[in-house]
Amino acid sequence: MRKSADTTTPGDGPTLAMRWSSFQRRYAPYIFISPFFILFLIFGLYPTFFSLYMSFQAWTPSDGWGRWKYVGLENYTFTLTDPMFLRSMWNTIWLGVFSGVPQHLIAIPLAFVIHMVLSRFKTFVTAVYFLPYITSTVAVALIFNTLFATHNGVINLVIAHLNTWPLLGALLPDEKINWFTSANIKYAIAVMVVWQFTGWNRLLSYTA
């Protein structure tokens, strides 16, 4: 009877198939997850540490690679004393409060209503509210640019119509609102963010 290639007799060493099986059990998991760590090292970890290193240097890309000069904390001092940076930080905090809080104030009751009252249609309603979240940001910007346009925007047209009502006329402005000025743009952006991300928070509120 012929002896199979995989069998061993007492005293024989492990066969090639056995060594390959042992190698797979020991190293295969690391090989399969290695692409993630390689990509993370190249596109995540390295840019982070390089940016941290460059924050202590003075350099512009037009100067060429490697032609940077160590300046210590000068970049941080300039940034923290720059009025534009402080203003952007304030705008970020303002937008986080006035667009983040309304999302949850709307999403939590909405999730309760859909789950308790509209349970038969919750899949369809959830998809409708989740649709803005997966909509392209460019498309969302174009839509809200049309809504908040100064002359022919839907918002200003509605305000102009409501201005003819006896009670609301005294509360609403007579002239068209320019929503793209520095004083009004924050409100327009907050409305857009609330509209786009309320469906996502509604989904989180339901699954929680």
N, C-alpha and C positions, 0 to 999 in steps of 0.2 A: 504494500500500500504506500502511495506517495505521501509524503509529509507536507502539509500545507505551509505556505510561506509565513503565516502569522503565528504558527505554533512554535513553542520553544521547549526544549528539553531541559531537565534540571541541570543547572550549571551554565546554560547558555545565557548570553546577555540579552537586553531588550531589543526587539526588532525595530526596524525603521518605522513601521506603523505605530508601534507603541510609543516611540520617542516623539513622533509627530502628534499623536493624540495628547501626550503629556505637555508638549509645547503649546498646543491649542488651548488646553484648559488653563495653563498658567499665564500666557501672554495675549491670547486673543482679545479678552476684554479691554486691555490697555491699547491694543492696536485699533479697535473699533472706536474708542473715545478719543484717540489721539488727534483726529482732524479738528475737533472742537478746540482742544487746547492749543494746537498750532495756529489756528485762525485767531483765537483769542489773544495769543501772544503777539501775533503780527499786527492785528488791527485793533486790539483793545489795550493790552497792557503796555506795549512799547510806545504807542502814541501818547498814553497818559503820562508815563515817566519822562518821555521826551518833551512834552509840553511843560511839565513841571521844571525840567532843566532849563528850557528856553525862557521861562518866566523870569529867570535871573540874568538873562542876556539881553543885549540890544542888537537887533538884527532885522533886516528886511530881506525878503526873498530875492530881490533884484541884486543884492550884493554878492550872491553866490553862496554855495554850500560851505559851511565851516567858517565863514567870515563874520562871526558874532563876537561880541565883546561883553565880558562880565560886568554887570552894573549893580549887583547885589539886590537890595530891596527897592531900588529906584522905581521899577515898574509898579510895584505894589503901592508905594507912596503916591505916585502919580494917579493911579486908578482910584484909590480911596479918597483922594482930595479932588477928584474931577467932578464938577457939578452934574455933568451928563450921566456919569455912572450912578451917582446918588439918586438922580431923578429916575433913571431906569429901574433901580432897585425899588423905589417907592411905587412906580407903576406896576411892577411885577407883584408886589404885595397887594396893592389895590385890586389888581385883576384876579389874584388868587382868592381874595375874600369875596368880591362882588360877582365872580363867576363860579366859584367853587361852592359857596354856601347855598345859593339858589338851586344848584343841581341836586343836592341832597334833600333840600326842602321839598322839591318837586318829585324826585325819584322815589323816596321812601313811601309817601302816601300813594303814589301812582302804582308802585309794585303791590301794595296792599289791595288797592281797588281792582287791579287786573287779576290778582290771585283769588279774591273772594267774590267779586261781582261778575267779572268777565272771564271766568275760568274756562268756559266753553270755547272762547275765542282767544285765549291767552297766547297761543303760538303765533297767530296772525298779528295780534296787537303788539306783541314783543318784537316781532320782525319789523313792523312799521316804525316803532320807536328806536330800534337799533340801527335802522337804515342810515340816518345822518352820521353815525359814528364811522361807518365804512365808506362814506362818500368821500370822493377826492377833495383834498383841501383846496385845490385850485377851483373846482366847481363850487364849493361852498363860498369861497371869496368872491367869485363872480356873482353868485346869487345875492349875497348880502350887499355887494357894491350896487346892484340894481335896486335893492330894497331901500338903501339909505342914500341914494343919489339925491342931490340937492334940488334939482329942478323937476325931474320926472320920477323920482323915487316913490315907491308905494307908501312908505311911512309918511312922507310929507304930504302926499295926496290924501291919505286918511286923516291926518291932522287938519288939513285945510277943510275937509268935509265936516269933521267934528266941530271945527271952529264956527260953523254956521248955526250950531245948536245953541239955544239960549243960555243954558247953564254952563256948558263946557266952553263956550266962547270966551268967557272971562278968565278961564284958567289956562288956555292954550295960547301960544304965541301967534301973532298975526302974520309974521314973515316966515318964509321957509327956513328950516333949520339946516345949517351946514354941518353935517355929522362928521365931516373929515377934518375939522379943526382940532387943535390939541386939547381943547376943553371938552369936546364931545366924542372924540374917537374912542375913548375908553369905554363909554357906555355901549357903543355899537359893537365893539369887540366882545364885551361881556355878554351881550345878547347872543352873539354868534356862537361863543363857546358854550353857553348854557344850552342852546338848541342842539349843538352837535354832540355833546357828551352826556346829556341827561339820560338818553337811552342806555348807554353803557352803565351808568350808575344804577339805573333801574334794574338792569340785569344782575348786577352785583347784589343789590338789596334783596332781590328775589331768591337768588341762590344762597345768600347768607342765612 
